[in-house]
Amino acid sequence: MTIDPSLLLPEILVTALALTVLAWDWLTHDKRLLGRIALFGLVLVSGAIGGQLLAGGGVGTTLAGMFVGDRLGLILRLAITGSAALVVALSLDIVSSRPHAGEFYALLLMAVLGAMFAVSAGDLVQVFLSIELLSLSSYALAGWFKTDRRASEAALKYLLFGGTSSGFFLFGAALLYGITGSTNLMDIARALAHLDPRMGPMALLAGLLALAGLAYKVAAVPFHGWCPDVYEGAPVPVAAFLSVGSKIAGFAVLIRLLTGALPYLAGDWLVVVTILSIASMSFGNLAALGQTNVKRMLGYSSIAQAGYLLLGLVAAANLGTKGLGLAAIVFYLIGYAFMNLGAFAVVALYAHLTGKEEIRDYAGLGRRNPVMALFMLVCMVSLAGLPPLVGFWGKFYLFSAVVQYALATAQPAYIWLAVVGVLNSVVSMYYYMKIPKAMYLDKADGAPLATSGALAAVAFVGAVAALALFVFPQPVWDLAMSAVRGF
């Protein structure tokens, strides 16, 4: 088996970085520099991936076809490492002063490594191993505050749900291997193209089981039960990473599995994905309406966002609109990473300074810390999908892709799917605006709040990127289109 180290360079660097963090922690016991080492290393890794993108490198296959280097993988790996760098910056004031900081950053980097391998997986074995590396690291991170009962509960629920979902995926993967004789995604697609019709129901069952396992990773209904509880109980930096890293990895694998390995079952999985999309959008938004905890509200928001992203997979079920649907997913994932991490930065700052996470506790923040309140306002408006922020374009591209699918396939009923998405966006405005209302309209006494440099920087990057990507969406859209051109 020939191994091309150039294709695996980012993963090699992240592995070396995780080992460096552990070694530094063990040799010096100096917790202060651990986060800065992790942050600096992730910036370097992001630069290396960006260099491969600009130079046209990092393309090919290695590890006997298990690892696929392409522009989609490079762009999403860059999104993962960039998001992780922001999460590390977000965690500096929260984690670095606590015991076991070395383990925290090492686990986070291992989760990043798992997500990076997942987005470039060309084989069911690599998909499983990558997702498990991401998941096992995430379970430990969710319960990192060992003395916090909520964190322990979150980690246990995450583990139980995650183990069940892994079983679903592994059973589906085993059936696909038994039917096709291969675990390689492209070989599976070729085998299914000439499959005995009598084996069709078994192939469909295998695909649906694998889809169920992956739907858990993106928090799609009805596999969402872990999400609000884990977001509420986990440390804020961990919840921030899960909201972005798991989504990027999960949707990358869904793209490769459904459009790469199972395109001949598209007529069947299309119906299931449509149902998951409607259920996730509707349940996530309706359940978020009554939430009073900010982190829990963002958990239900994450479920709804998964529903919007699934619209792109609906469009990808048709060859003529596949590019539009997949590019819309990539564009939205990039925009979602910025606006969600910006919001979590403000949540982290407020929880760190006051120990409070309830929406009502944000009363008067517009007066106590106008800068952070402004950043939070921008991120909430963007998550709601309103202009002039990137959330508007993200949802516009997803809804447009579904409409194009309906027109291309002469199935006007799917236009109503876009209408359901629009209506859900309208519903979401109510709970997204509850925080700005509290910050600017509700009165409360309190001294001005200090601003942490690292947390303010993350919030600033999230808010500015949300605005910049609305004003200049075309470069990112072109990048997304180039990423999915080979699918």
C-alpha positions, 0 to 999 in steps of 0.5 A: 500500500503506497502512502502519499504524505503530502495528502495527509500533511494537515492530519500529520501536523494536527497529530504532532500538535496534539502530542506536543501539547501533551508533552509540554503539559507533562514536562513543564506543568505550565498550563498558561502556554498550552492554549497558545501552543494549540492556537498557534499550531491550528493557525499553521495547519490552516495556513498549510491547507490554504496553501494546498488550496491555492497551489492546487495540491492535496488532490489524489487518493492514498491509504488504498483509496480510503483517504480522498484528497479533493477540493471539498475535503480541503475546504471543509478541513480548512473550515474545521481547523479554522473553527477549532482555532476560534474555539481554542481562542474562546477557551483561553480564559476558561480552560487554561487556569484549570487543572487538566488543561493539557488533556482538554486541548489534546482531546480537542485536537483529537476531535479535530483530527477525527473530523478532518479524516471524516470529511476526506473519507473514501471508505466505510471503514475510515468513516467509522474510525474517523467518526468514532475518534471524533465522538469519543473525544467529544464524550470526554470533552463534554464531561471535562468539568468533572465536578459539575453534575450537568457536565457528567450528565451531558457526557453520559447521555452523549455516550449512550446516544452515540453508542447506539448511533454507531451501532446503526451505522456499523450494521448498515456498513456491514450490510453494504459490504455483504451486498457489494463485497467492498467498503470503498464508496466508489466500488459500492456505487459501481456494484449497486448500479448492477445489483440484482433487483431482488437485493434492492430492499436489503441495499435500501435497508443498509443505506437507511441504517447508515443514514440513521447513524450519521443523522445523529452526528448532525442532530437531525430529528429523531436522532436529536435527543442528545443535543440540547442536554449536551449543549447545556451541560458541556463547557461553553467551548465544547458546545461551540465546537460540537455545534460546528465540528460535528456538523461539518464532519457529519454533512461531509460524510452524508455528501460522500455516502449519499451522492458518492456511494448511493446515487442509485438509491436516490429515489428512496433516500430522497424521501427520508431526507425530506422527512428528516429536513421538515421534522428537524426544521419544525421541531427545532424551531418550535422547541426553541421558542420556550427555552430560557437557557441560552445554550439550550436554545442554541442546541435546539437552533442547531437541530433546526439548522440541520434541517435547513442543511438537509435541503441541500441533500434533497436538491443533490438527489437530481443530477442537474441540481446536485451541484447547486445543492451541495454548494449551498451546503458548503456555503452555509456550513462556512457561514454558520461556523462564523455566526454560531461561534461568534454567538458562543463567544459572547455566551462564554464571556457572560458565563465566565464573568457572571456564571449565568446562562439564562436569557433573562440574565442578559438584561441590560447587556447593551448598556453594560458592554455595548461592544459584545452586545452588538456582536451578539445582535449581529450573530442572532440576526444572521442565524435568523437569516435576515439581511444584511448578514450571511445567514440570509444568503445561506438560506437563500441558496438552500431554498433556491436549490430546492426550488430548482430541484422541483422545476428540474424534476417537474415535482412542484410539491417540492416547492412547498418544502422551500416554503416550509423552510421560509416559514420556519425561518420566520418562526425562528426570528422570535426566539433569536430576537429574545436575546437582543430584546433582553440586552437592549429593551429590558432594564437591569442594574449592574456595573459595566462588564469587562471584555476579555481580549480573546473572547472579544476577538472571536466574537469580532471575527464571527460578527465581521465575517457574517457581515462581510460574507453578505456583502461579498458572497460570490468568492465563497460561493465560487469556492463552494461550487469548485469544491463540488464540481467532481461530484 
